[in-house]
Amino acid sequence: MRVAVVGAGSIGLAVAWRAALRGAEVAVHDPEPGSGASRVAAGMIAPVTEAHYGEEALTPFMAASADAWPGFARELAAATGLDVGFRDVPTLVAAVEDGDRAEIDRQSDLYRATARAVERLTPRAARKVEPLLSHRVRAAVLAPQDRAVDPRAVHSALLAAVEVAGVELRRETVADLRDLDADQVVLAAGCGSAALGDLPVRPVRGAVLRLRAVGDQPLPRTTVRGFVKGHPIYIVTRDGGEVVVGATSDERGHDRRTGTAGAVHDLLRRSIELVPEIAEYHLAEVSVGFRPGTPDNLPLIGRLDHRTLAATGHYRNGIALIPATADAVADLLAGEERPDLAPFDPLRFKRTAAPRETPPVGPAPAASGHRPDSNRVAENAAPQRVAPSAPDPSADHARERPAPSIPTEPAAEEARP
Ligand SMILES: Cc1cc2nc3c(=O)[nH]c(=O)nc-3n(C[C@H](O)[C@H](O)[C@H](O)COP(=O)(O)OP(=O)(O)OC[C@H]3O[C@@H](n4cnc5c(N)ncnc54)[C@H](O)[C@@H]3O)c2cc1C
């Protein structure tokens, strides 16, 4: 079977790798592999501390993916000789003021509903787990199974893995899925999936800071998350001394430059309140990316038609969901049933909005020259492209898009992965 994957972010590459390992002849199309969200992300694998009200349908898939990560990281390392920076350290969520303490109480109930390990800690116990925590911390919760990985190392390893597996990488923009010469097409173009697949994927802008400890400066042992005066914040540490502080979240356009000064100010101020040592580090990079968001914050994984599958819309959990998504899509390509993917049906919004116009679902007899409407780029619309991940103002040419019709995210900046 010949499979064309559109998008060489971490989702597309992982799908390509898994499909190739199962014997498919795979080509990945992307003019600039890694230019999307995958190399901006912080890398939290957080089925507990990323639980949100209204997103309960994601919990089992997140849990399965988190549990698959250690093996997936080992397999990648074995295939490529590259380490992906998987850190088996717990996540600590801390609050600084009374209002934030109430937020921790609220979150604890949600965390417990995931049925994974959650432990309430006194401030003193929390500082034993994380000695760099501020003495002003009033309450804390430990999520021992929420871990982290280095998304840039993951993306580099996936690029190497697909090469080893014989996948062809074509550095080209796909303007129309019908042009692809393949038996099966997987649409994994992040925010670019909206135009290519007529899917409700919208870009949710986010900024993260990358800092570096200098010399023998101490580093956080854990992933530290928290609430500072009502604002969420996270601090993810890598083994090599990099510390990622994130993240903002807004839907005020495609420009990577506007608002970065405020983002640096807010992210530093809040992270220093939780971990004062942050102020001593070197600020190495400010990066901005676009999370591929959907109206209900759940991904789009499944069939669009007999020839096309979607693997996109992973919003703020696309790194955590790499292993589960890759295996799910490989199963679907192999013709296996995956009823557990029902909540992620990529046609669910069309069904709700216009039941009488719903296109046929599932495998159908292939008609030569058949060109499914759902994959047609809107007339006069340029292929949707996400801007490059590096903060490169000259390359920032992406178009403004209208606000989503069913907004589920607050417009204000928030710390989100
Ligand atoms: C600030 C920030 C922090 C985050 N932190 C976390 C985190 O801690 N944990 C977590 O799990 N997730 C996190 N995420 C979310 C995660 O980064 C995304 O969900 C994930 O990277 C999506 O991967 P992807 O491969 O689907 O898309 P992308 O990485 O965006 O890749 C899409 C690719 O498609 C290509 N493309 C687009 N259009 C076309 C076309 N027409 N033809 C060919 N190619 C095309 C692009 O060039 C790009 O390379 C974060 C995101 C942001 C922005």
PDBQT file of the ligand as one rigid body, heavy atoms in Angstrom, charges set to zero:
ROOT
HETATM    1  C1  LIG A 501       3.704  27.133  23.063  1.00  0.00    +0.000 C 
HETATM    2  C2  LIG A 501       3.281  25.690  22.879  1.00  0.00    +0.000 A 
HETATM    3  C3  LIG A 501       3.539  24.782  23.892  1.00  0.00    +0.000 A 
HETATM    4  C4  LIG A 501       3.113  23.445  23.747  1.00  0.00    +0.000 A 
HETATM    5  N1  LIG A 501       3.418  22.538  24.734  1.00  0.00    +0.000 NA
HETATM    6  C5  LIG A 501       2.999  21.257  24.619  1.00  0.00    +0.000 A 
HETATM    7  C6  LIG A 501       3.298  20.315  25.643  1.00  0.00    +0.000 A 
HETATM    8  O1  LIG A 501       3.949  20.628  26.644  1.00  0.00    +0.000 OA
HETATM    9  N2  LIG A 501       2.841  19.036  25.483  1.00  0.00    +0.000 N 
HETATM   10  C7  LIG A 501       2.120  18.657  24.391  1.00  0.00    +0.000 A 
HETATM   11  O2  LIG A 501       1.717  17.493  24.318  1.00  0.00    +0.000 OA
HETATM   12  N3  LIG A 501       1.840  19.532  23.386  1.00  0.00    +0.000 NA
HETATM   13  C8  LIG A 501       2.253  20.818  23.482  1.00  0.00    +0.000 A 
HETATM   14  N4  LIG A 501       1.955  21.720  22.498  1.00  0.00    +0.000 N 
HETATM   15  C9  LIG A 501       1.091  21.294  21.384  1.00  0.00    +0.000 C 
HETATM   16  C10 LIG A 501       1.894  20.577  20.306  1.00  0.00    +0.000 C 
HETATM   17  O3  LIG A 501       3.034  21.336  19.986  1.00  0.00    +0.000 OA
HETATM   18  C11 LIG A 501       1.036  20.377  19.046  1.00  0.00    +0.000 C 
HETATM   19  O4  LIG A 501      -0.216  19.820  19.367  1.00  0.00    +0.000 OA
HETATM   20  C12 LIG A 501       1.753  19.411  18.092  1.00  0.00    +0.000 C 
HETATM   21  O5  LIG A 501       3.076  19.842  17.882  1.00  0.00    +0.000 OA
HETATM   22  C13 LIG A 501       1.030  19.310  16.763  1.00  0.00    +0.000 C 
HETATM   23  O6  LIG A 501       1.858  18.544  15.911  1.00  0.00    +0.000 OA
HETATM   24  P1  LIG A 501       1.522  18.359  14.371  1.00  0.00    +0.000 P 
HETATM   25  O7  LIG A 501       2.555  17.481  13.802  1.00  0.00    +0.000 OA
HETATM   26  O8  LIG A 501       0.089  17.987  14.237  1.00  0.00    +0.000 OA
HETATM   27  O9  LIG A 501       1.599  19.842  13.768  1.00  0.00    +0.000 OA
HETATM   28  P2  LIG A 501       2.853  20.765  13.475  1.00  0.00    +0.000 P 
HETATM   29  O10 LIG A 501       3.992  20.473  14.359  1.00  0.00    +0.000 OA
HETATM   30  O11 LIG A 501       2.319  22.161  13.495  1.00  0.00    +0.000 OA
HETATM   31  O12 LIG A 501       3.306  20.355  12.015  1.00  0.00    +0.000 OA
HETATM   32  C14 LIG A 501       2.505  20.582  10.890  1.00  0.00    +0.000 C 
HETATM   33  C15 LIG A 501       3.393  20.470   9.661  1.00  0.00    +0.000 C 
HETATM   34  O13 LIG A 501       2.541  20.493   8.513  1.00  0.00    +0.000 OA
HETATM   35  C16 LIG A 501       3.197  21.204   7.493  1.00  0.00    +0.000 C 
HETATM   36  N5  LIG A 501       2.201  21.695   6.544  1.00  0.00    +0.000 N 
HETATM   37  C17 LIG A 501       1.208  22.589   6.768  1.00  0.00    +0.000 A 
HETATM   38  N6  LIG A 501       0.518  22.792   5.644  1.00  0.00    +0.000 NA
HETATM   39  C18 LIG A 501       1.074  22.003   4.681  1.00  0.00    +0.000 A 
HETATM   40  C19 LIG A 501       0.798  21.781   3.301  1.00  0.00    +0.000 A 
HETATM   41  N7  LIG A 501      -0.196  22.407   2.676  1.00  0.00    +0.000 N 
HETATM   42  N8  LIG A 501       1.586  20.906   2.614  1.00  0.00    +0.000 NA
HETATM   43  C20 LIG A 501       2.597  20.250   3.238  1.00  0.00    +0.000 A 
HETATM   44  N9  LIG A 501       2.891  20.433   4.548  1.00  0.00    +0.000 NA
HETATM   45  C21 LIG A 501       2.141  21.297   5.252  1.00  0.00    +0.000 A 
HETATM   46  C22 LIG A 501       3.945  22.316   8.225  1.00  0.00    +0.000 C 
HETATM   47  O14 LIG A 501       5.041  22.780   7.441  1.00  0.00    +0.000 OA
HETATM   48  C23 LIG A 501       4.380  21.622   9.502  1.00  0.00    +0.000 C 
HETATM   49  O15 LIG A 501       5.695  21.121   9.387  1.00  0.00    +0.000 OA
HETATM   50  C24 LIG A 501       2.410  23.040  22.581  1.00  0.00    +0.000 A 
HETATM   51  C25 LIG A 501       2.202  23.958  21.553  1.00  0.00    +0.000 A 
HETATM   52  C26 LIG A 501       2.629  25.271  21.696  1.00  0.00    +0.000 A 
HETATM   53  C27 LIG A 501       2.421  26.239  20.564  1.00  0.00    +0.000 C 
ENDROOT
TORSDOF 0
